[in-house]
Amino acid sequence: MPNPFDLANILILPFIASLVTIDTTSAPRNASVWLAWTTETIKKLPSKTSSSSKGITQDTRIAV
């Protein structure tokens, strides 16, 4: 018998996701990043000095 699908078991795994931020010219900027998802937050695993982190600091509108 197959195991039931449990979304919580999948979301606790680290994933590579496409993170889109907006640069200083209002153009979209795409970066592949490691993400860890909890029930309340998405944690981005690259460093605070990465281009995607800088993009989030400049403009908090993002797409994952």
PDB file of N, H, CA, C and O in Angstrom:
ATOM      1  N   MET A   1       0.855  -1.176   0.000  1.00  0.00           N
ATOM      2  CA  MET A   1       0.000   0.000   0.000  1.00  0.00           C
ATOM      3  C   MET A   1       0.903   1.243   0.000  1.00  0.00           C
ATOM      4  O   MET A   1       1.843   1.310   0.793  1.00  0.00           O
ATOM      5  N   PRO A   2       0.640   2.219  -0.867  1.00  0.00           N
ATOM      6  CA  PRO A   2       1.472   3.423  -0.907  1.00  0.00           C
ATOM      7  C   PRO A   2       1.317   4.265   0.355  1.00  0.00           C
ATOM      8  O   PRO A   2       0.268   4.274   1.000  1.00  0.00           O
ATOM      9  N   ASN A   3       2.398   4.972   0.685  1.00  0.00           N
ATOM     10  H   ASN A   3       3.250   4.965   0.161  1.00  0.00           H
ATOM     11  CA  ASN A   3       2.348   5.879   1.832  1.00  0.00           C
ATOM     12  C   ASN A   3       1.519   7.101   1.472  1.00  0.00           C
ATOM     13  O   ASN A   3       1.564   7.562   0.331  1.00  0.00           O
ATOM     14  N   PRO A   4       0.762   7.633   2.426  1.00  0.00           N
ATOM     15  CA  PRO A   4      -0.003   8.857   2.139  1.00  0.00           C
ATOM     16  C   PRO A   4       0.943  10.038   1.927  1.00  0.00           C
ATOM     17  O   PRO A   4       2.004  10.123   2.546  1.00  0.00           O
ATOM     18  N   PHE A   5       0.546  10.924   1.059  1.00  0.00           N
ATOM     19  H   PHE A   5      -0.316  10.855   0.556  1.00  0.00           H
ATOM     20  CA  PHE A   5       1.340  12.117   0.778  1.00  0.00           C
ATOM     21  C   PHE A   5       1.268  13.054   1.968  1.00  0.00           C
ATOM     22  O   PHE A   5       0.179  13.401   2.424  1.00  0.00           O
ATOM     23  N   ASP A   6       2.423  13.466   2.475  1.00  0.00           N
ATOM     24  H   ASP A   6       3.308  13.184   2.105  1.00  0.00           H
ATOM     25  CA  ASP A   6       2.484  14.382   3.613  1.00  0.00           C
ATOM     26  C   ASP A   6       3.315  15.593   3.210  1.00  0.00           C
ATOM     27  O   ASP A   6       4.542  15.520   3.145  1.00  0.00           O
ATOM     28  N   LEU A   7       2.643  16.700   2.941  1.00  0.00           N
ATOM     29  H   LEU A   7       1.646  16.760   2.994  1.00  0.00           H
ATOM     30  CA  LEU A   7       3.318  17.920   2.507  1.00  0.00           C
ATOM     31  C   LEU A   7       4.352  18.398   3.524  1.00  0.00           C
ATOM     32  O   LEU A   7       5.399  18.909   3.127  1.00  0.00           O
ATOM     33  N   ALA A   8       4.095  18.252   4.794  1.00  0.00           N
ATOM     34  H   ALA A   8       3.245  17.838   5.117  1.00  0.00           H
ATOM     35  CA  ALA A   8       5.029  18.699   5.830  1.00  0.00           C
ATOM     36  C   ALA A   8       6.372  17.980   5.703  1.00  0.00           C
ATOM     37  O   ALA A   8       7.414  18.590   5.946  1.00  0.00           O
ATOM     38  N   ASN A   9       6.372  16.701   5.329  1.00  0.00           N
ATOM     39  H   ASN A   9       5.526  16.206   5.132  1.00  0.00           H
ATOM     40  CA  ASN A   9       7.620  15.957   5.152  1.00  0.00           C
ATOM     41  C   ASN A   9       8.421  16.471   3.965  1.00  0.00           C
ATOM     42  O   ASN A   9       9.646  16.353   3.955  1.00  0.00           O
ATOM     43  N   ILE A  10       7.767  17.027   2.982  1.00  0.00           N
ATOM     44  H   ILE A  10       6.772  17.123   2.990  1.00  0.00           H
ATOM     45  CA  ILE A  10       8.468  17.565   1.812  1.00  0.00           C
ATOM     46  C   ILE A  10       8.996  18.965   2.103  1.00  0.00           C
ATOM     47  O   ILE A  10      10.118  19.291   1.717  1.00  0.00           O
ATOM     48  N   LEU A  11       8.212  19.788   2.769  1.00  0.00           N
ATOM     49  H   LEU A  11       7.300  19.523   3.083  1.00  0.00           H
ATOM     50  CA  LEU A  11       8.602  21.179   2.993  1.00  0.00           C
ATOM     51  C   LEU A  11       9.752  21.336   3.980  1.00  0.00           C
ATOM     52  O   LEU A  11      10.365  22.402   4.025  1.00  0.00           O
ATOM     53  N   ILE A  12      10.064  20.318   4.768  1.00  0.00           N
ATOM     54  H   ILE A  12       9.566  19.452   4.731  1.00  0.00           H
ATOM     55  CA  ILE A  12      11.193  20.435   5.692  1.00  0.00           C
ATOM     56  C   ILE A  12      12.525  20.174   4.998  1.00  0.00           C
ATOM     57  O   ILE A  12      13.578  20.405   5.594  1.00  0.00           O
ATOM     58  N   LEU A  13      12.505  19.698   3.757  1.00  0.00           N
ATOM     59  H   LEU A  13      11.650  19.511   3.274  1.00  0.00           H
ATOM     60  CA  LEU A  13      13.727  19.439   3.002  1.00  0.00           C
ATOM     61  C   LEU A  13      14.255  20.722   2.379  1.00  0.00           C
ATOM     62  O   LEU A  13      13.467  21.604   2.039  1.00  0.00           O
ATOM     63  N   PRO A  14      15.580  20.851   2.221  1.00  0.00           N
ATOM     64  CA  PRO A  14      16.112  22.028   1.514  1.00  0.00           C
ATOM     65  C   PRO A  14      15.848  21.909   0.019  1.00  0.00           C
ATOM     66  O   PRO A  14      15.962  20.824  -0.551  1.00  0.00           O
ATOM     67  N   PHE A  15      15.504  23.000  -0.601  1.00  0.00           N
ATOM     68  H   PHE A  15      15.412  23.881  -0.138  1.00  0.00           H
ATOM     69  CA  PHE A  15      15.194  23.030  -2.023  1.00  0.00           C
ATOM     70  C   PHE A  15      16.011  24.095  -2.730  1.00  0.00           C
ATOM     71  O   PHE A  15      16.406  25.090  -2.122  1.00  0.00           O
ATOM     72  N   ILE A  16      16.263  23.887  -4.011  1.00  0.00           N
ATOM     73  H   ILE A  16      15.942  23.078  -4.505  1.00  0.00           H
ATOM     74  CA  ILE A  16      16.799  24.945  -4.851  1.00  0.00           C
ATOM     75  C   ILE A  16      15.594  25.614  -5.489  1.00  0.00           C
ATOM     76  O   ILE A  16      14.753  24.953  -6.098  1.00  0.00           O
ATOM     77  N   ALA A  17      15.518  26.916  -5.345  1.00  0.00           N
ATOM     78  H   ALA A  17      16.202  27.453  -4.851  1.00  0.00           H
ATOM     79  CA  ALA A  17      14.388  27.660  -5.878  1.00  0.00           C
ATOM     80  C   ALA A  17      14.882  28.836  -6.704  1.00  0.00           C
ATOM     81  O   ALA A  17      16.033  29.257  -6.593  1.00  0.00           O
ATOM     82  N   SER A  18      14.008  29.346  -7.514  1.00  0.00           N
ATOM     83  H   SER A  18      13.073  29.004  -7.604  1.00  0.00           H
ATOM     84  CA  SER A  18      14.296  30.552  -8.268  1.00  0.00           C
ATOM     85  C   SER A  18      13.762  31.729  -7.465  1.00  0.00           C
ATOM     86  O   SER A  18      12.563  31.819  -7.200  1.00  0.00           O
ATOM     87  N   LEU A  19      14.655  32.624  -7.084  1.00  0.00           N
ATOM     88  H   LEU A  19      15.629  32.550  -7.299  1.00  0.00           H
ATOM     89  CA  LEU A  19      14.286  33.803  -6.299  1.00  0.00           C
ATOM     90  C   LEU A  19      14.410  35.021  -7.200  1.00  0.00           C
ATOM     91  O   LEU A  19      15.483  35.300  -7.737  1.00  0.00           O
ATOM     92  N   VAL A  20      13.315  35.738  -7.362  1.00  0.00           N
ATOM     93  H   VAL A  20      12.444  35.511  -6.927  1.00  0.00           H
ATOM     94  CA  VAL A  20      13.321  36.922  -8.217  1.00  0.00           C
ATOM     95  C   VAL A  20      13.203  38.160  -7.339  1.00  0.00           C
ATOM     96  O   VAL A  20      12.278  38.292  -6.538  1.00  0.00           O
ATOM     97  N   THR A  21      14.163  39.062  -7.510  1.00  0.00           N
ATOM     98  H   THR A  21      14.915  38.955  -8.161  1.00  0.00           H
ATOM     99  CA  THR A  21      14.157  40.342  -6.804  1.00  0.00           C
ATOM    100  C   THR A  21      14.118  41.458  -7.844  1.00  0.00           C
ATOM    101  O   THR A  21      14.143  41.196  -9.047  1.00  0.00           O
ATOM    102  N   ILE A  22      14.059  42.683  -7.380  1.00  0.00           N
ATOM    103  H   ILE A  22      14.039  42.895  -6.403  1.00  0.00           H
ATOM    104  CA  ILE A  22      14.021  43.840  -8.276  1.00  0.00           C
ATOM    105  C   ILE A  22      15.291  44.643  -8.051  1.00  0.00           C
ATOM    106  O   ILE A  22      15.613  44.997  -6.916  1.00  0.00           O
ATOM    107  N   ASP A  23      16.019  44.935  -9.137  1.00  0.00           N
ATOM    108  H   ASP A  23      15.757  44.648 -10.059  1.00  0.00           H
ATOM    109  CA  ASP A  23      17.270  45.676  -8.976  1.00  0.00           C
ATOM    110  C   ASP A  23      17.012  47.180  -8.902  1.00  0.00           C
ATOM    111  O   ASP A  23      15.862  47.620  -8.912  1.00  0.00           O
ATOM    112  N   THR A  24      18.069  47.952  -8.828  1.00  0.00           N
ATOM    113  H   THR A  24      19.003  47.595  -8.819  1.00  0.00           H
ATOM    114  CA  THR A  24      17.940  49.399  -8.637  1.00  0.00           C
ATOM    115  C   THR A  24      17.309  50.119  -9.825  1.00  0.00           C
ATOM    116  O   THR A  24      16.876  51.264  -9.695  1.00  0.00           O
ATOM    117  N   THR A  25      17.253  49.456 -10.988  1.00  0.00           N
ATOM    118  H   THR A  25      17.605  48.526 -11.094  1.00  0.00           H
ATOM    119  CA  THR A  25      16.597  50.057 -12.157  1.00  0.00           C
ATOM    120  C   THR A  25      15.165  49.548 -12.321  1.00  0.00           C
ATOM    121  O   THR A  25      14.530  49.797 -13.345  1.00  0.00           O
ATOM    122  N   SER A  26      14.660  48.836 -11.314  1.00  0.00           N
ATOM    123  H   SER A  26      15.177  48.634 -10.482  1.00  0.00           H
ATOM    124  CA  SER A  26      13.322  48.236 -11.297  1.00  0.00           C
ATOM    125  C   SER A  26      13.181  47.066 -12.263  1.00  0.00           C
ATOM    126  O   SER A  26      12.064  46.672 -12.599  1.00  0.00           O
ATOM    127  N   ALA A  27      14.288  46.514 -12.706  1.00  0.00           N
ATOM    128  H   ALA A  27      15.196  46.834 -12.433  1.00  0.00           H
ATOM    129  CA  ALA A  27      14.257  45.329 -13.560  1.00  0.00           C
ATOM    130  C   ALA A  27      14.300  44.077 -12.682  1.00  0.00           C
ATOM    131  O   ALA A  27      14.930  44.089 -11.624  1.00  0.00           O
ATOM    132  N   PRO A  28      13.636  42.996 -13.109  1.00  0.00           N
ATOM    133  CA  PRO A  28      13.699  41.760 -12.322  1.00  0.00           C
ATOM    134  C   PRO A  28      15.079  41.130 -12.406  1.00  0.00           C
ATOM    135  O   PRO A  28      15.748  41.194 -13.438  1.00  0.00           O
ATOM    136  N   ARG A  29      15.486  40.527 -11.316  1.00  0.00           N
ATOM    137  H   ARG A  29      14.943  40.474 -10.478  1.00  0.00           H
ATOM    138  CA  ARG A  29      16.766  39.813 -11.266  1.00  0.00           C
ATOM    139  C   ARG A  29      16.496  38.435 -10.683  1.00  0.00           C
ATOM    140  O   ARG A  29      15.897  38.317  -9.614  1.00  0.00           O
ATOM    141  N   ASN A  30      16.934  37.396 -11.379  1.00  0.00           N
ATOM    142  H   ASN A  30      17.421  37.492 -12.248  1.00  0.00           H
ATOM    143  CA  ASN A  30      16.664  36.022 -10.997  1.00  0.00           C
ATOM    144  C   ASN A  30      17.934  35.357 -10.456  1.00  0.00           C
ATOM    145  O   ASN A  30      19.016  35.537 -11.016  1.00  0.00           O
ATOM    146  N   ALA A  31      17.803  34.595  -9.374  1.00  0.00           N
ATOM    147  H   ALA A  31      16.924  34.449  -8.919  1.00  0.00           H
ATOM    148  CA  ALA A  31      18.930  33.853  -8.812  1.00  0.00           C
ATOM    149  C   ALA A  31      18.431  32.510  -8.293  1.00  0.00           C
ATOM    150  O   ALA A  31      17.357  32.425  -7.698  1.00  0.00           O
ATOM    151  N   SER A  32      19.211  31.475  -8.520  1.00  0.00           N
ATOM    152  H   SER A  32      20.084  31.545  -9.003  1.00  0.00           H
ATOM    153  CA  SER A  32      18.911  30.167  -7.926  1.00  0.00           C
ATOM    154  C   SER A  32      19.502  30.150  -6.526  1.00  0.00           C
ATOM    155  O   SER A  32      20.674  30.475  -6.338  1.00  0.00           O
ATOM    156  N   VAL A  33      18.691  29.772  -5.543  1.00  0.00           N
ATOM    157  H   VAL A  33      17.739  29.509  -5.696  1.00  0.00           H
ATOM    158  CA  VAL A  33      19.142  29.784  -4.149  1.00  0.00           C
ATOM    159  C   VAL A  33      18.650  28.526  -3.436  1.00  0.00           C
ATOM    160  O   VAL A  33      17.641  27.934  -3.818  1.00  0.00           O
ATOM    161  N   TRP A  34      19.377  28.133  -2.397  1.00  0.00           N
ATOM    162  H   TRP A  34      20.197  28.615  -2.087  1.00  0.00           H
ATOM    163  CA  TRP A  34      18.917  27.068  -1.510  1.00  0.00           C
ATOM    164  C   TRP A  34      17.903  27.672  -0.550  1.00  0.00           C
ATOM    165  O   TRP A  34      18.148  28.725   0.039  1.00  0.00           O
ATOM    166  N   LEU A  35      16.769  27.007  -0.397  1.00  0.00           N
ATOM    167  H   LEU A  35      16.570  26.152  -0.876  1.00  0.00           H
ATOM    168  CA  LEU A  35      15.743  27.475   0.530  1.00  0.00           C
ATOM    169  C   LEU A  35      15.401  26.373   1.517  1.00  0.00           C
ATOM    170  O   LEU A  35      15.416  25.191   1.174  1.00  0.00           O
ATOM    171  N   ALA A  36      15.099  26.761   2.725  1.00  0.00           N
ATOM    172  H   ALA A  36      15.087  27.721   3.004  1.00  0.00           H
ATOM    173  CA  ALA A  36      14.546  25.862   3.733  1.00  0.00           C
ATOM    174  C   ALA A  36      13.207  26.456   4.157  1.00  0.00           C
ATOM    175  O   ALA A  36      13.135  27.623   4.544  1.00  0.00           O
ATOM    176  N   TRP A  37      12.168  25.670   4.085  1.00  0.00           N
ATOM    177  H   TRP A  37      12.225  24.723   3.770  1.00  0.00           H
ATOM    178  CA  TRP A  37      10.806  26.141   4.348  1.00  0.00           C
ATOM    179  C   TRP A  37      10.354  25.609   5.692  1.00  0.00           C
ATOM    180  O   TRP A  37      10.453  24.408   5.944  1.00  0.00           O
ATOM    181  N   THR A  38       9.857  26.482   6.564  1.00  0.00           N
ATOM    182  H   THR A  38       9.776  27.457   6.359  1.00  0.00           H
ATOM    183  CA  THR A  38       9.214  26.040   7.803  1.00  0.00           C
ATOM    184  C   THR A  38       7.743  26.413   7.690  1.00  0.00           C
ATOM    185  O   THR A  38       7.324  26.974   6.678  1.00  0.00           O
ATOM    186  N   THR A  39       6.971  26.114   8.696  1.00  0.00           N
ATOM    187  H   THR A  39       7.312  25.658   9.519  1.00  0.00           H
ATOM    188  CA  THR A  39       5.547  26.419   8.633  1.00  0.00           C
ATOM    189  C   THR A  39       5.272  27.914   8.622  1.00  0.00           C
ATOM    190  O   THR A  39       4.190  28.342   8.221  1.00  0.00           O
ATOM    191  N   GLU A  40       6.244  28.716   9.061  1.00  0.00           N
ATOM    192  H   GLU A  40       7.124  28.368   9.387  1.00  0.00           H
ATOM    193  CA  GLU A  40       6.016  30.156   9.150  1.00  0.00           C
ATOM    194  C   GLU A  40       6.943  30.989   8.280  1.00  0.00           C
ATOM    195  O   GLU A  40       6.620  32.139   7.982  1.00  0.00           O
ATOM    196  N   THR A  41       8.081  30.452   7.865  1.00  0.00           N
ATOM    197  H   THR A  41       8.343  29.518   8.107  1.00  0.00           H
ATOM    198  CA  THR A  41       9.057  31.264   7.151  1.00  0.00           C
ATOM    199  C   THR A  41       9.724  30.482   6.023  1.00  0.00           C
ATOM    200  O   THR A  41       9.700  29.252   5.981  1.00  0.00           O
ATOM    201  N   ILE A  42      10.316  31.246   5.115  1.00  0.00           N
ATOM    202  H   ILE A  42      10.336  32.245   5.149  1.00  0.00           H
ATOM    203  CA  ILE A  42      11.213  30.688   4.114  1.00  0.00           C
ATOM    204  C   ILE A  42      12.592  31.223   4.459  1.00  0.00           C
ATOM    205  O   ILE A  42      12.779  32.435   4.573  1.00  0.00           O
ATOM    206  N   LYS A  43      13.558  30.330   4.627  1.00  0.00           N
ATOM    207  H   LYS A  43      13.407  29.346   4.535  1.00  0.00           H
ATOM    208  CA  LYS A  43      14.925  30.748   4.943  1.00  0.00           C
ATOM    209  C   LYS A  43      15.788  30.579   3.706  1.00  0.00           C
ATOM    210  O   LYS A  43      15.834  29.505   3.106  1.00  0.00           O
ATOM    211  N   LYS A  44      16.464  31.640   3.337  1.00  0.00           N
ATOM    212  H   LYS A  44      16.427  32.512   3.825  1.00  0.00           H
ATOM    213  CA  LYS A  44      17.358  31.637   2.185  1.00  0.00           C
ATOM    214  C   LYS A  44      18.752  31.334   2.700  1.00  0.00           C
ATOM    215  O   LYS A  44      19.232  31.987   3.626  1.00  0.00           O
ATOM    216  N   LEU A  45      19.402  30.347   2.104  1.00  0.00           N
ATOM    217  H   LEU A  45      19.012  29.817   1.352  1.00  0.00           H
ATOM    218  CA  LEU A  45      20.655  29.878   2.668  1.00  0.00           C
ATOM    219  C   LEU A  45      21.930  30.557   2.163  1.00  0.00           C
ATOM    220  O   LEU A  45      22.949  30.419   2.839  1.00  0.00           O
ATOM    221  N   PRO A  46      21.967  31.272   1.047  1.00  0.00           N
ATOM    222  CA  PRO A  46      23.219  31.958   0.687  1.00  0.00           C
ATOM    223  C   PRO A  46      23.570  33.062   1.679  1.00  0.00           C
ATOM    224  O   PRO A  46      22.759  33.435   2.527  1.00  0.00           O
ATOM    225  N   SER A  47      24.775  33.569   1.562  1.00  0.00           N
ATOM    226  H   SER A  47      25.434  33.266   0.873  1.00  0.00           H
ATOM    227  CA  SER A  47      25.267  34.564   2.510  1.00  0.00           C
ATOM    228  C   SER A  47      24.517  35.888   2.426  1.00  0.00           C
ATOM    229  O   SER A  47      23.811  36.157   1.455  1.00  0.00           O
ATOM    230  N   LYS A  48      24.681  36.697   3.446  1.00  0.00           N
ATOM    231  H   LYS A  48      25.255  36.478   4.235  1.00  0.00           H
ATOM    232  CA  LYS A  48      24.037  38.007   3.480  1.00  0.00           C
ATOM    233  C   LYS A  48      24.623  38.970   2.450  1.00  0.00           C
ATOM    234  O   LYS A  48      24.008  39.987   2.130  1.00  0.00           O
ATOM    235  N   THR A  49      25.812  38.651   1.930  1.00  0.00           N
ATOM    236  H   THR A  49      26.311  37.825   2.190  1.00  0.00           H
ATOM    237  CA  THR A  49      26.443  39.531   0.947  1.00  0.00           C
ATOM    238  C   THR A  49      26.186  39.097  -0.499  1.00  0.00           C
ATOM    239  O   THR A  49      26.724  39.704  -1.424  1.00  0.00           O
ATOM    240  N   SER A  50      25.378  38.062  -0.706  1.00  0.00           N
ATOM    241  H   SER A  50      24.941  37.569   0.046  1.00  0.00           H
ATOM    242  CA  SER A  50      25.093  37.612  -2.066  1.00  0.00           C
ATOM    243  C   SER A  50      24.225  38.632  -2.791  1.00  0.00           C
ATOM    244  O   SER A  50      23.582  39.470  -2.158  1.00  0.00           O
ATOM    245  N   SER A  51      24.208  38.561  -4.113  1.00  0.00           N
ATOM    246  H   SER A  51      24.730  37.881  -4.627  1.00  0.00           H
ATOM    247  CA  SER A  51      23.414  39.515  -4.891  1.00  0.00           C
ATOM    248  C   SER A  51      21.922  39.387  -4.587  1.00  0.00           C
ATOM    249  O   SER A  51      21.207  40.389  -4.591  1.00  0.00           O
ATOM    250  N   SER A  52      21.448  38.180  -4.325  1.00  0.00           N
ATOM    251  H   SER A  52      22.029  37.367  -4.322  1.00  0.00           H
ATOM    252  CA  SER A  52      20.021  38.037  -4.003  1.00  0.00           C
ATOM    253  C   SER A  52      19.699  38.665  -2.652  1.00  0.00           C
ATOM    254  O   SER A  52      18.626  39.245  -2.485  1.00  0.00           O
ATOM    255  N   SER A  53      20.610  38.561  -1.686  1.00  0.00           N
ATOM    256  H   SER A  53      21.482  38.090  -1.822  1.00  0.00           H
ATOM    257  CA  SER A  53      20.393  39.206  -0.383  1.00  0.00           C
ATOM    258  C   SER A  53      20.391  40.723  -0.521  1.00  0.00           C
ATOM    259  O   SER A  53      19.577  41.408   0.098  1.00  0.00           O
ATOM    260  N   LYS A  54      21.294  41.239  -1.325  1.00  0.00           N
ATOM    261  H   LYS A  54      21.956  40.682  -1.828  1.00  0.00           H
ATOM    262  CA  LYS A  54      21.331  42.683  -1.557  1.00  0.00           C
ATOM    263  C   LYS A  54      20.046  43.152  -2.231  1.00  0.00           C
ATOM    264  O   LYS A  54      19.529  44.222  -1.911  1.00  0.00           O
ATOM    265  N   GLY A  55      19.531  42.353  -3.164  1.00  0.00           N
ATOM    266  H   GLY A  55      19.951  41.484  -3.424  1.00  0.00           H
ATOM    267  CA  GLY A  55      18.286  42.712  -3.840  1.00  0.00           C
ATOM    268  C   GLY A  55      17.111  42.785  -2.881  1.00  0.00           C
ATOM    269  O   GLY A  55      16.267  43.674  -2.995  1.00  0.00           O
ATOM    270  N   ILE A  56      17.051  41.847  -1.929  1.00  0.00           N
ATOM    271  H   ILE A  56      17.736  41.125  -1.836  1.00  0.00           H
ATOM    272  CA  ILE A  56      15.963  41.857  -0.937  1.00  0.00           C
ATOM    273  C   ILE A  56      16.094  43.070  -0.031  1.00  0.00           C
ATOM    274  O   ILE A  56      15.087  43.655   0.370  1.00  0.00           O
ATOM    275  N   THR A  57      17.312  43.451   0.293  1.00  0.00           N
ATOM    276  H   THR A  57      18.130  42.976  -0.033  1.00  0.00           H
ATOM    277  CA  THR A  57      17.535  44.621   1.134  1.00  0.00           C
ATOM    278  C   THR A  57      17.099  45.901   0.427  1.00  0.00           C
ATOM    279  O   THR A  57      16.542  46.796   1.062  1.00  0.00           O
ATOM    280  N   GLN A  58      17.348  45.997  -0.897  1.00  0.00           N
ATOM    281  H   GLN A  58      17.801  45.270  -1.413  1.00  0.00           H
ATOM    282  CA  GLN A  58      16.983  47.195  -1.653  1.00  0.00           C
ATOM    283  C   GLN A  58      15.484  47.305  -1.879  1.00  0.00           C
ATOM    284  O   GLN A  58      14.927  48.402  -1.856  1.00  0.00           O
ATOM    285  N   ASP A  59      14.826  46.159  -2.098  1.00  0.00           N
ATOM    286  H   ASP A  59      15.279  45.267  -2.116  1.00  0.00           H
ATOM    287  CA  ASP A  59      13.387  46.162  -2.367  1.00  0.00           C
ATOM    288  C   ASP A  59      12.834  44.835  -1.879  1.00  0.00           C
ATOM    289  O   ASP A  59      13.240  43.786  -2.379  1.00  0.00           O
ATOM    290  N   THR A  60      11.925  44.849  -0.925  1.00  0.00           N
ATOM    291  H   THR A  60      11.595  45.701  -0.519  1.00  0.00           H
ATOM    292  CA  THR A  60      11.454  43.623  -0.299  1.00  0.00           C
ATOM    293  C   THR A  60      10.436  42.854  -1.129  1.00  0.00           C
ATOM    294  O   THR A  60       9.994  41.786  -0.706  1.00  0.00           O
ATOM    295  N   ARG A  61      10.056  43.353  -2.281  1.00  0.00           N
ATOM    296  H   ARG A  61      10.415  44.220  -2.625  1.00  0.00           H
ATOM    297  CA  ARG A  61       9.145  42.596  -3.146  1.00  0.00           C
ATOM    298  C   ARG A  61       9.938  41.482  -3.829  1.00  0.00           C
ATOM    299  O   ARG A  61      10.887  41.740  -4.569  1.00  0.00           O
ATOM    300  N   ILE A  62       9.527  40.232  -3.565  1.00  0.00           N
ATOM    301  H   ILE A  62       8.756  40.023  -2.964  1.00  0.00           H
ATOM    302  CA  ILE A  62      10.207  39.093  -4.162  1.00  0.00           C
ATOM    303  C   ILE A  62       9.187  38.084  -4.690  1.00  0.00           C
ATOM    304  O   ILE A  62       8.004  38.133  -4.352  1.00  0.00           O
ATOM    305  N   ALA A  63       9.675  37.175  -5.521  1.00  0.00           N
ATOM    306  H   ALA A  63      10.636  37.136  -5.796  1.00  0.00           H
ATOM    307  CA  ALA A  63       8.882  36.035  -5.970  1.00  0.00           C
ATOM    308  C   ALA A  63       9.760  34.799  -5.809  1.00  0.00           C
ATOM    309  O   ALA A  63      10.956  34.839  -6.096  1.00  0.00           O
ATOM    310  N   VAL A  64       9.163  33.703  -5.350  1.00  0.00           N
ATOM    311  H   VAL A  64       8.191  33.671  -5.117  1.00  0.00           H
ATOM    312  CA  VAL A  64       9.905  32.458  -5.171  1.00  0.00           C
ATOM    313  C   VAL A  64       9.286  31.407  -6.065  1.00  0.00           C
ATOM    314  O   VAL A  64       9.745  30.266  -6.086  1.00  0.00           O
TER     315      VAL A  64
END
